[in-house]
Amino acid sequence: MKNPSQEDLLGYVLGALDAQEQRNVQQSIDDNPEIEEQLLRIKSSLLPLDCLETSGPRPGLARRTCEAVAVWQNEWPIDSITHSALDDQASGKSAPRLKSAVSERILHPRSWSIPDVLVGMALIAILCGILFPTISYTRYNSHIVACQSNLSQVGFALMDYSSANEGQCLVIPPDSRFAVIGWVGPTLKDAGLVVDDSIFACPGIAASRPPVRIPSGSQIRNASCDEELDRYFHTACGHFGFAMGYRENGRYYPPRVGRSNVVLFADQPSLLPGRVSGNHRGCGQNVLFGDFRVEFVSGPTYADDALFENDYGFVGPGSNSMDNVVAPSYLSPVQSNQLMKSVITESD
């Protein structure tokens, strides 16, 4: 084996080599005793450095740690401590204390210094500063992806419903008592197109909310009081909001499927500025478009169109087929349509 260089021997003494290099040098020492003499000369030349006061950790911190652990394990084996403690207890003697052994060896001034400890603490702080944001960001992204998957499944159910009804989207029942946009959830469920209510859940907030339970149409119709009915309406679309449709030439129309720039579903709006959804820390929302693709949209607008307000600046049906408005499930597009009609009439 090739004899190691002076640099390799110095690195071996200081504990600065990697595992493979360390093994190579050790093999050379075993094969050639003269190399061990060189190591002794290097060690003796480094002895004056131990007397110096430095502002940083002394070289060989990792080596000294391993040596301290090895010494402690050799002098205080766990089995011997356990058995001697039992024997001493039976004879009335005090057993050796593990804490004392650690203090005498690992915390010896020659093994550790205050700079060593400070550097170790700084490294831990740096690792925490890197690791925790990375974990948080990864979890945040995983919630967005899982939410997109759920919203896609809702889109597939809506696609199947539209295919079975000559391409038409869900129509809100004319009865004012049930005329809320959340009617879409119970309708898909009653049609057998939704068998798992959890697809209406957004993982971004699911952990802090009760499990999603989409009511059936019969539950809504048989509600015994207004409070029960209101509770059903608030949960009819889970954590998502549905499009309010639009008003054109004095008539109200439901949202149209098949168009890439028409919004059908999105994470439910909130009271944050611009009504951006709070499902993803207020950074944006997943949006299901009319062509059934799902995209994460940062902020409350898409292609200069506000997602949660119409062109008149309030929550209600759009002013045309390209004016998208997503609202919570308990709002009524019929009543909002009447309100918007009165506002337009007054402005004219």
C-alpha positions as CSV (number, residue, x, y, z in Angstrom):
1,M,0.0,0.0,0.0
2,K,1.3,3.5,-0.8
3,N,2.7,5.3,2.2
4,P,0.4,8.2,3.2
5,S,1.6,11.8,2.8
6,Q,2.4,14.2,5.6
7,E,-1.0,15.9,4.9
8,D,-2.8,12.6,5.3
9,L,-1.0,11.9,8.6
10,L,-1.8,15.3,9.9
11,G,-5.4,14.8,8.9
12,Y,-5.4,11.4,10.6
13,V,-4.1,13.0,13.9
14,L,-6.6,15.8,13.8
15,G,-9.5,13.5,12.9
16,A,-10.2,15.4,9.6
17,L,-10.2,12.4,7.3
18,D,-13.3,10.7,6.1
19,A,-14.0,7.1,7.0
20,Q,-12.3,5.5,4.0
21,E,-9.2,7.7,4.2
22,Q,-9.0,6.9,7.9
23,R,-9.0,3.2,7.2
24,N,-6.4,3.5,4.5
25,V,-4.0,5.4,6.8
26,Q,-4.6,2.8,9.6
27,Q,-3.8,0.0,7.2
28,S,-0.6,1.7,6.2
29,I,0.4,2.1,9.9
30,D,-0.3,-1.6,10.5
31,D,1.9,-2.5,7.5
32,N,4.8,-0.1,8.2
33,P,5.7,0.6,11.8
34,E,7.9,3.5,10.7
35,I,4.8,5.5,9.9
36,E,3.7,5.2,13.6
37,E,6.9,7.0,14.5
38,Q,6.0,9.8,12.1
39,L,2.6,10.1,13.8
40,L,4.3,10.4,17.2
41,R,6.5,13.2,15.9
42,I,3.4,15.0,14.5
43,K,1.6,14.6,17.8
44,S,4.5,16.0,19.8
45,S,4.7,19.0,17.5
46,L,1.1,19.8,18.0
47,L,1.3,19.7,21.8
48,P,2.0,23.4,22.2
49,L,-1.3,24.2,20.5
50,D,-3.1,22.7,23.5
51,C,-1.9,25.5,25.7
52,L,-3.1,28.3,23.4
53,E,-6.4,30.2,24.1
54,T,-8.4,30.4,20.9
55,S,-11.6,32.2,20.0
56,G,-12.9,29.2,18.1
57,P,-13.1,25.4,18.7
58,R,-9.9,23.5,18.8
59,P,-9.2,21.0,15.9
60,G,-10.4,17.5,16.4
61,L,-13.7,18.1,18.1
62,A,-15.3,15.0,16.5
63,R,-12.2,12.9,17.4
64,R,-12.2,14.1,21.0
65,T,-15.9,13.3,21.3
66,C,-15.5,9.8,20.0
67,E,-12.5,9.2,22.3
68,A,-14.4,10.4,25.3
69,V,-17.3,8.1,24.5
70,A,-14.9,5.2,23.9
71,V,-13.1,5.8,27.2
72,W,-16.3,6.0,29.1
73,Q,-17.7,2.8,27.6
74,N,-14.4,0.9,28.4
75,E,-14.2,2.2,32.0
76,W,-18.0,2.1,32.8
77,P,-19.7,-0.7,30.8
78,I,-23.4,-0.6,31.3
79,D,-23.5,-4.3,32.4
80,S,-20.8,-3.7,35.0
81,I,-22.5,-0.6,36.3
82,T,-25.8,-2.5,36.6
83,H,-24.3,-5.5,38.4
84,S,-22.1,-3.5,40.7
85,A,-25.0,-1.3,41.6
86,L,-27.0,-4.3,42.6
87,D,-24.0,-5.8,44.6
88,D,-23.3,-2.4,46.3
89,Q,-27.0,-2.0,47.2
90,A,-27.0,-5.4,48.8
91,S,-23.8,-4.6,50.8
92,G,-25.0,-1.1,51.7
93,K,-22.4,0.7,49.6
94,S,-23.2,3.6,47.3
95,A,-23.3,2.7,43.6
96,P,-21.2,4.6,41.0
97,R,-23.1,7.5,39.5
98,L,-23.5,7.6,35.7
99,K,-23.7,11.4,35.8
100,S,-20.3,11.6,37.5
101,A,-18.7,9.4,34.9
102,V,-20.0,11.5,32.1
103,S,-19.0,14.7,33.9
104,E,-15.4,13.5,34.6
105,R,-14.7,12.2,31.0
106,I,-16.8,14.0,28.5
107,L,-16.9,17.4,30.3
108,H,-13.3,17.4,31.2
109,P,-11.6,20.8,30.3
110,R,-9.2,18.9,28.0
111,S,-12.0,17.4,26.0
112,W,-14.5,20.2,25.6
113,S,-14.3,24.0,25.7
114,I,-16.8,26.8,25.7
115,P,-16.2,27.6,22.0
116,D,-16.9,23.9,21.3
117,V,-20.3,24.1,23.0
118,L,-21.1,27.4,21.4
119,V,-20.3,26.1,17.9
120,G,-22.4,23.0,18.6
121,M,-25.3,25.1,19.7
122,A,-24.9,27.3,16.6
123,L,-24.9,24.3,14.3
124,I,-28.1,23.0,15.9
125,A,-29.8,26.4,15.5
126,I,-28.7,26.6,11.8
127,L,-30.0,23.0,11.2
128,C,-33.3,23.9,12.8
129,G,-33.6,27.1,10.8
130,I,-33.1,25.1,7.6
131,L,-35.0,21.9,8.5
132,F,-38.2,23.4,10.0
133,P,-39.1,25.7,7.1
134,T,-38.4,22.9,4.7
135,I,-40.8,20.6,6.5
136,S,-43.4,23.3,6.7
137,Y,-43.1,24.1,2.9
138,T,-43.2,20.4,2.0
139,R,-46.4,19.9,4.1
140,Y,-47.9,23.0,2.6
141,N,-47.3,21.8,-1.0
142,S,-48.6,18.3,-0.1
143,H,-51.8,19.9,1.1
144,I,-52.2,21.8,-2.2
145,V,-51.6,18.6,-4.2
146,A,-54.1,16.6,-2.1
147,C,-56.7,19.4,-2.4
148,Q,-56.2,19.4,-6.2
149,S,-56.8,15.6,-6.2
150,N,-60.1,16.0,-4.3
151,L,-61.2,18.9,-6.5
152,S,-60.5,16.8,-9.6
153,Q,-62.7,14.0,-8.3
154,V,-65.5,16.5,-7.7
155,G,-64.9,17.7,-11.3
156,F,-65.2,14.1,-12.6
157,A,-68.6,13.8,-10.8
158,L,-69.8,17.0,-12.3
159,M,-68.6,15.9,-15.7
160,D,-70.6,12.7,-15.4
161,Y,-73.6,14.6,-14.4
162,S,-73.3,17.0,-17.3
163,S,-72.8,14.1,-19.8
164,A,-76.0,12.5,-18.5
165,N,-77.9,15.8,-18.8
166,E,-77.1,16.9,-22.4
167,G,-74.1,18.9,-21.4
168,Q,-76.0,21.1,-18.9
169,C,-74.6,22.1,-15.5
170,L,-76.5,21.8,-12.3
171,V,-79.6,24.1,-12.1
172,I,-80.5,25.6,-8.8
173,P,-84.1,24.7,-7.9
174,P,-86.5,27.6,-8.3
175,D,-88.0,27.1,-4.8
176,S,-86.4,29.9,-2.8
177,R,-86.1,27.7,0.3
178,F,-83.6,25.5,-1.5
179,A,-82.2,28.0,-4.0
180,V,-78.6,28.0,-2.8
181,I,-75.5,27.2,-4.8
182,G,-74.6,24.4,-2.4
183,W,-77.4,22.4,-3.9
184,V,-74.7,21.0,-6.2
185,G,-73.2,18.8,-3.5
186,P,-76.4,17.0,-2.4
187,T,-77.4,16.6,-6.1
188,L,-74.2,14.8,-7.0
189,K,-74.5,12.7,-3.9
190,D,-78.1,11.7,-4.6
191,A,-77.1,10.8,-8.2
192,G,-74.6,8.3,-6.9
193,L,-71.7,10.3,-8.4
194,V,-70.2,11.0,-5.0
195,V,-69.7,8.1,-2.7
196,D,-67.1,9.6,-0.4
197,D,-67.9,12.9,1.2
198,S,-64.2,13.5,1.9
199,I,-63.5,14.6,-1.7
200,F,-65.2,17.8,-0.7
201,A,-62.5,18.4,2.0
202,C,-59.4,20.5,1.6
203,P,-56.4,19.0,3.5
204,G,-55.2,22.5,4.2
205,I,-57.9,23.0,6.9
206,A,-59.3,19.5,7.3
207,A,-57.2,18.8,10.5
208,S,-58.8,21.8,12.3
209,R,-62.4,21.2,11.2
210,P,-65.0,18.4,11.8
211,P,-65.1,15.7,9.0
212,V,-67.0,16.8,5.9
213,R,-70.6,15.5,5.8
214,I,-72.5,16.3,2.6
215,P,-76.3,16.3,3.3
216,S,-78.6,14.5,1.0
217,G,-81.5,16.2,-0.8
218,S,-84.0,14.4,1.5
219,Q,-82.2,15.7,4.6
220,I,-82.5,19.3,3.3
221,R,-86.2,18.9,2.3
222,N,-87.1,17.4,5.6
223,A,-85.2,19.9,7.8
224,S,-87.3,20.5,10.9
225,C,-86.3,24.2,11.4
226,D,-84.4,27.0,9.8
227,E,-81.3,26.4,12.0
228,E,-81.1,22.8,10.7
229,L,-81.6,23.9,7.2
230,D,-78.9,26.6,7.5
231,R,-76.5,24.0,8.9
232,Y,-77.1,21.8,5.9
233,F,-76.5,24.7,3.5
234,H,-73.2,25.6,5.2
235,T,-71.9,22.1,4.7
236,A,-73.4,21.3,1.3
237,C,-70.1,21.8,-0.6
238,G,-67.7,21.0,2.2
239,H,-64.6,23.2,2.1
240,F,-65.3,24.4,-1.5
241,G,-67.3,27.1,-3.1
242,F,-69.3,26.9,-6.3
243,A,-69.9,29.3,-9.2
244,M,-72.9,31.6,-9.0
245,G,-73.6,31.6,-12.7
246,Y,-74.3,34.9,-14.5
247,R,-77.0,37.3,-15.6
248,E,-77.3,38.4,-19.2
249,N,-80.1,40.3,-21.0
250,G,-82.2,40.2,-17.9
251,R,-82.0,36.5,-17.4
252,Y,-80.1,34.3,-15.0
253,Y,-78.0,31.4,-16.3
254,P,-76.0,28.7,-14.4
255,P,-72.3,28.4,-15.1
256,R,-71.3,26.7,-18.4
257,V,-69.2,23.6,-18.5
258,G,-66.6,22.9,-21.2
259,R,-65.0,26.3,-21.3
260,S,-61.4,26.6,-20.2
261,N,-61.9,30.2,-18.8
262,V,-65.0,29.5,-16.8
263,V,-64.7,28.7,-13.1
264,L,-66.9,26.0,-11.6
265,F,-65.4,25.2,-8.2
266,A,-62.7,26.7,-6.0
267,D,-61.5,26.7,-2.4
268,Q,-64.2,28.5,-0.4
269,P,-63.7,32.3,-0.1
270,S,-63.0,34.0,3.2
271,L,-63.1,37.4,4.8
272,L,-59.5,38.1,3.9
273,P,-58.8,41.0,1.5
274,G,-60.1,40.1,-1.9
275,R,-61.9,37.2,-0.3
276,V,-59.0,35.0,-1.1
277,S,-59.5,31.5,0.4
278,G,-58.1,30.8,3.8
279,N,-57.7,27.1,3.0
280,H,-54.1,27.5,2.0
281,R,-52.9,30.2,4.4
282,G,-54.4,33.0,2.3
283,C,-51.8,32.4,-0.4
284,G,-54.3,31.4,-3.1
285,Q,-56.8,28.7,-4.0
286,N,-57.2,25.6,-6.2
287,V,-59.6,26.3,-9.0
288,L,-61.7,23.8,-11.1
289,F,-62.3,25.3,-14.6
290,G,-65.0,24.5,-17.0
291,D,-62.8,22.1,-19.0
292,F,-62.3,20.2,-15.7
293,R,-58.6,21.1,-15.2
294,V,-57.5,22.1,-11.7
295,E,-55.0,24.9,-11.2
296,F,-53.6,26.7,-8.1
297,V,-54.2,30.4,-8.5
298,S,-52.3,32.8,-6.3
299,G,-54.3,35.8,-5.1
300,P,-58.0,36.5,-5.7
301,T,-57.9,37.1,-9.4
302,Y,-57.4,35.0,-12.6
303,A,-56.7,36.7,-15.9
304,D,-57.7,40.0,-14.4
305,D,-61.1,38.6,-13.4
306,A,-61.9,38.6,-9.7
307,L,-62.8,35.1,-8.6
308,F,-65.1,36.0,-5.7
309,E,-66.7,39.3,-6.8
310,N,-68.5,40.2,-10.0
311,D,-67.8,43.2,-12.2
312,Y,-70.0,45.4,-10.0
313,G,-67.8,44.6,-7.0
314,F,-70.1,42.4,-4.9
315,V,-70.9,38.8,-4.4
316,G,-73.5,37.8,-6.9
317,P,-74.0,36.3,-10.4
318,G,-71.5,37.6,-13.0
319,S,-72.5,40.4,-15.4
320,N,-71.8,38.1,-18.4
321,S,-70.7,34.5,-19.1
322,M,-67.0,35.4,-18.6
323,D,-67.6,37.1,-15.2
324,N,-66.7,34.3,-12.7
325,V,-67.9,34.5,-9.1
326,V,-67.3,31.7,-6.6
327,A,-69.4,31.9,-3.4
328,P,-69.9,29.9,-0.2
329,S,-72.5,27.1,-0.5
330,Y,-75.2,28.8,1.7
331,L,-75.6,31.9,-0.6
332,S,-78.5,32.1,-3.1
333,P,-77.8,33.1,-6.7
334,V,-81.5,33.8,-7.1
335,Q,-81.7,36.3,-4.3
336,S,-78.3,37.8,-5.3
337,N,-79.6,38.1,-8.9
338,Q,-82.6,40.1,-7.7
339,L,-80.3,42.3,-5.6
340,M,-78.0,42.9,-8.6
341,K,-80.9,43.6,-10.9
342,S,-82.2,46.3,-8.5
343,V,-78.7,47.8,-8.2
344,I,-78.3,48.0,-12.0
345,T,-81.8,49.6,-12.3
346,E,-80.9,52.2,-9.7
347,S,-77.6,53.0,-11.3
348,D,-79.3,53.5,-14.7
